[in-house]
Amino acid sequence: MNPQSYLLLKDSILDIIAATEDTNLRPARLLINRFRSHKLYKKVAEAPIVSSNGKDIDIPWQRTLWNMEDNDIVSQIVKCSKLTSNGETSFFLNEDKIIVEKRQIHHGMGSDNPVNNMRFLPKSQLSKVRNTPEDLPIAEEYPESDYECVIPRAFLQRTIRIFCRDLDKNVCDHLTTCYHQFILTIQKREGNNISRRRGDFMAEDALEPNVLSQSPLHYSSEGFAYSQASFADAEDYLPNRKRYKKGNLFSSVMKDLEEE
């Protein structure tokens, strides 16, 4: 590759590739056409990898999942694809339809705190930065204990995401089911129960939380709302009518307008 030509590349390279008839560039043309027609790959599953310190994976079955090769994960999901729908139609997944992405998001230094590699000068020493090299102040490391309230618990976040190249909704739903079966297989092999953590496979009988809406008169579950003795009655939230003093010339008129 010519480095000088690479520096001149712009977004117009997509138009150049799309206009070519070279057979070697056919996969690239298919990707460009798919991107421009907004036929993006469907994300069918996502599992956060739990780590209390950002380095070691806490849950054993998640550690096993993370250490597996992408091809092994795909092959295990394909093995779970012998599910029959309605007793007639069967969806057999192809390995080419499955994409496994192991994503890591960090602050530039993995699980380490990048601020530990920086050195700082106090304000009282800033006036000495123009001194000669022999008289320059020495920058020092800032201890984490001085700002521990504003740093995250972990500097590295791991996530495994599964994508489907097929746009068929039935195939995507089937891939989601096969992924959940694959996760259950790993959990049973590691001797773990079904995880109820957020982002993991949730059992069908998992309890749904009852959450109050913004209005105190509306609840996500009426039975739950009325069962709470600490909640006030609905009448307590009705607006109070304004009281007008007797003998006021306009009191009767205002009362009639409110009733209308």
C-alpha positions as CSV (number, residue, x, y, z in Angstrom):
1,M,0.0,0.0,0.0
2,N,1.2,3.5,-0.9
3,P,1.1,5.6,2.3
4,Q,0.7,8.8,0.3
5,S,-2.4,7.5,-1.5
6,Y,-3.8,6.3,1.9
7,L,-3.5,9.9,3.2
8,L,-5.7,11.1,0.4
9,L,-8.5,8.7,1.0
10,K,-11.9,10.3,1.6
11,D,-15.5,9.1,1.8
12,S,-15.6,9.2,-2.0
13,I,-13.8,5.8,-1.9
14,L,-17.2,4.3,-1.2
15,D,-18.6,5.7,-4.5
16,I,-15.5,4.4,-6.3
17,I,-15.9,0.9,-4.9
18,A,-19.7,0.9,-5.6
19,A,-19.1,1.8,-9.3
20,T,-16.5,-0.9,-10.0
21,E,-17.3,-4.3,-11.5
22,D,-14.3,-6.1,-10.0
23,T,-15.3,-9.5,-8.7
24,N,-12.9,-9.2,-5.9
25,L,-14.7,-6.1,-4.6
26,R,-18.2,-7.7,-4.7
27,P,-18.3,-8.3,-0.9
28,A,-17.4,-4.7,-0.4
29,R,-20.1,-3.5,-2.8
30,L,-22.7,-5.7,-1.0
31,L,-21.8,-4.1,2.3
32,I,-22.0,-0.6,0.8
33,N,-25.4,-1.3,-0.7
34,R,-26.6,-2.7,2.6
35,F,-25.4,0.2,4.6
36,R,-26.9,2.8,2.2
37,S,-30.3,1.0,2.2
38,H,-30.2,0.9,6.1
39,K,-30.3,-2.9,6.2
40,L,-28.1,-3.1,9.2
41,Y,-27.3,-6.2,11.2
42,K,-29.9,-6.9,13.9
43,K,-28.6,-7.2,17.5
44,V,-30.4,-10.2,19.0
45,A,-28.7,-10.6,22.3
46,E,-26.4,-8.8,24.7
47,A,-24.8,-9.9,27.9
48,P,-22.7,-7.7,30.2
49,I,-19.7,-9.4,31.8
50,V,-19.6,-8.6,35.5
51,S,-16.4,-7.6,37.1
52,S,-16.2,-5.8,40.4
53,N,-12.6,-4.5,39.9
54,G,-12.6,-4.3,36.1
55,K,-10.0,-7.0,35.7
56,D,-11.2,-10.3,37.0
57,I,-14.6,-11.7,35.9
58,D,-16.6,-12.5,39.0
59,I,-19.1,-15.1,37.6
60,P,-17.6,-18.5,36.6
61,W,-19.9,-19.1,33.6
62,Q,-19.3,-15.6,32.3
63,R,-15.5,-16.2,32.6
64,T,-15.9,-19.4,30.6
65,L,-18.0,-17.6,28.0
66,W,-15.5,-14.8,27.6
67,N,-12.6,-17.1,27.2
68,M,-14.3,-19.1,24.4
69,E,-13.3,-18.4,20.8
70,D,-15.8,-16.6,18.6
71,N,-16.0,-19.6,16.3
72,D,-16.7,-21.9,19.3
73,I,-19.6,-19.7,20.4
74,V,-21.1,-19.7,16.9
75,S,-20.8,-23.4,16.6
76,Q,-22.5,-24.0,20.0
77,I,-25.4,-21.7,19.1
78,V,-25.8,-23.5,15.8
79,K,-26.1,-26.8,17.7
80,C,-29.1,-25.3,19.5
81,S,-30.9,-24.4,16.3
82,K,-32.8,-27.6,15.9
83,L,-35.9,-26.0,17.2
84,T,-39.2,-26.7,15.4
85,S,-41.8,-23.9,15.1
86,N,-45.5,-24.9,15.0
87,G,-44.4,-28.5,14.4
88,E,-43.9,-27.7,10.7
89,T,-41.4,-24.9,10.0
90,S,-37.9,-25.4,11.1
91,F,-35.2,-22.7,11.3
92,F,-31.7,-24.1,10.9
93,L,-29.1,-21.4,11.5
94,N,-26.1,-21.0,9.3
95,E,-22.8,-20.0,10.9
96,D,-22.4,-17.2,8.3
97,K,-25.5,-15.6,9.7
98,I,-24.2,-15.2,13.2
99,I,-21.7,-12.5,14.4
100,V,-20.2,-12.6,17.8
101,E,-18.7,-9.3,19.2
102,K,-16.6,-9.2,22.3
103,R,-16.7,-5.5,23.2
104,Q,-14.4,-3.8,25.6
105,I,-14.9,-0.1,26.6
106,H,-12.3,1.6,28.7
107,H,-10.5,4.9,29.2
108,G,-7.5,4.2,27.0
109,M,-5.5,1.9,29.4
110,G,-7.7,-1.1,29.8
111,S,-8.6,-1.8,33.4
112,D,-6.0,0.7,34.8
113,N,-6.7,4.2,35.9
114,P,-5.2,6.5,33.3
115,V,-4.8,9.3,35.8
116,N,-2.2,7.3,37.6
117,N,0.2,7.8,34.7
118,M,-0.2,11.6,34.7
119,R,1.7,14.0,36.9
120,F,0.3,17.3,38.2
121,L,1.7,20.6,39.5
122,P,0.0,22.5,42.3
123,K,-1.1,26.1,41.5
124,S,1.6,27.4,43.7
125,Q,4.2,25.9,41.3
126,L,2.8,27.1,38.0
127,S,4.8,30.3,38.1
128,K,8.0,28.2,37.9
129,V,7.2,26.5,34.6
130,R,9.3,29.1,32.7
131,N,12.4,28.6,34.8
132,T,15.5,27.0,33.3
133,P,15.5,23.2,33.1
134,E,17.5,22.9,36.2
135,D,15.0,24.9,38.3
136,L,11.8,23.4,36.9
137,P,9.3,22.1,39.5
138,I,8.7,18.4,39.8
139,A,5.2,17.2,38.9
140,E,3.9,14.5,41.2
141,E,1.3,11.8,41.0
142,Y,-2.2,12.6,42.4
143,P,-3.3,9.9,44.8
144,E,-6.6,8.2,44.1
145,S,-7.7,8.7,47.7
146,D,-8.0,12.4,47.0
147,Y,-10.6,11.9,44.3
148,E,-12.1,8.5,45.0
149,C,-15.6,9.8,45.1
150,V,-15.5,10.8,41.5
151,I,-13.8,7.8,39.9
152,P,-15.8,4.8,38.5
153,R,-15.8,1.5,40.2
154,A,-14.1,-0.1,37.2
155,F,-12.3,1.4,34.2
156,L,-13.1,-1.5,31.9
157,Q,-16.5,-2.8,30.7
158,R,-16.9,-6.0,28.9
159,T,-19.9,-7.0,26.8
160,I,-20.7,-9.9,24.5
161,R,-23.2,-9.1,21.7
162,I,-24.8,-11.3,19.1
163,F,-25.8,-10.0,15.7
164,C,-27.8,-11.7,12.9
165,R,-27.0,-11.0,9.2
166,D,-30.5,-12.2,8.2
167,L,-33.2,-9.6,8.2
168,D,-36.0,-12.2,8.6
169,K,-37.6,-11.6,12.0
170,N,-38.3,-15.3,12.5
171,V,-34.6,-16.1,12.0
172,C,-33.6,-13.3,14.4
173,D,-36.1,-14.5,17.1
174,H,-34.9,-18.1,16.6
175,L,-31.3,-17.0,17.0
176,T,-32.2,-15.2,20.3
177,T,-33.8,-18.4,21.6
178,C,-30.8,-20.5,20.6
179,Y,-28.5,-18.0,22.3
180,H,-30.5,-18.3,25.6
181,Q,-30.3,-22.1,25.4
182,F,-26.6,-21.9,24.9
183,I,-26.3,-19.7,28.0
184,L,-28.3,-22.1,30.0
185,T,-26.1,-24.9,28.9
186,I,-23.0,-23.1,30.1
187,Q,-24.6,-22.2,33.4
188,K,-25.6,-25.8,34.1
189,R,-22.2,-27.0,33.1
190,E,-20.6,-24.5,35.6
191,G,-23.1,-25.5,38.3
192,N,-24.8,-22.1,38.4
193,N,-28.5,-21.3,38.6
194,I,-30.3,-19.2,36.0
195,S,-29.0,-15.6,36.5
196,R,-31.5,-12.9,37.3
197,R,-29.0,-10.1,36.6
198,R,-30.0,-7.3,34.3
199,G,-28.9,-8.1,30.7
200,D,-28.8,-11.8,31.2
201,F,-31.4,-14.4,30.2
202,M,-34.5,-13.7,32.2
203,A,-36.9,-16.6,33.1
204,E,-40.5,-16.3,32.0
205,D,-41.7,-16.3,35.6
206,A,-39.5,-13.4,36.6
207,L,-41.5,-10.9,38.6
208,E,-42.1,-7.6,36.9
209,P,-41.5,-4.5,39.1
210,N,-44.3,-2.2,40.0
211,V,-43.3,1.3,39.3
212,L,-45.2,4.5,40.0
213,S,-45.7,6.8,37.1
214,Q,-45.2,10.6,37.3
215,S,-48.8,11.0,38.3
216,P,-49.7,9.7,41.8
217,L,-53.1,8.8,40.5
218,H,-51.8,6.2,38.1
219,Y,-49.8,3.1,39.0
220,S,-48.4,0.3,36.9
221,S,-50.4,-2.2,39.0
222,E,-53.6,-1.1,40.7
223,G,-53.6,-4.1,43.0
224,F,-50.1,-3.3,44.1
225,A,-51.0,0.4,44.6
226,Y,-54.1,-0.3,46.8
227,S,-52.3,-2.9,48.8
228,Q,-49.8,-0.3,50.1
229,A,-51.2,1.2,53.3
230,S,-48.7,4.1,53.1
231,F,-50.2,5.3,49.9
232,A,-52.8,8.0,50.2
233,D,-56.3,7.6,48.8
234,A,-57.1,9.0,45.4
235,E,-59.3,11.7,46.9
236,D,-56.3,13.1,48.6
237,Y,-54.9,14.2,45.3
238,L,-58.0,15.9,44.0
239,P,-57.6,19.7,43.7
240,N,-59.1,21.6,46.5
241,R,-61.8,24.0,45.5
242,K,-61.3,27.7,46.4
243,R,-63.5,29.0,49.2
244,Y,-65.0,32.3,48.8
245,K,-66.1,34.5,51.7
246,K,-69.8,35.1,52.2
247,G,-71.0,38.5,51.2
248,N,-68.5,38.8,48.3
249,L,-70.2,40.3,45.3
250,F,-68.5,38.0,42.8
251,S,-68.5,34.8,44.9
252,S,-71.6,33.4,43.4
253,V,-70.5,34.3,39.9
254,M,-67.1,32.6,40.3
255,K,-68.7,29.5,41.8
256,D,-71.1,29.1,38.8
257,L,-68.2,29.5,36.4
258,E,-66.2,26.7,38.1
259,E,-69.2,24.4,38.1
260,E,-69.5,24.9,34.3
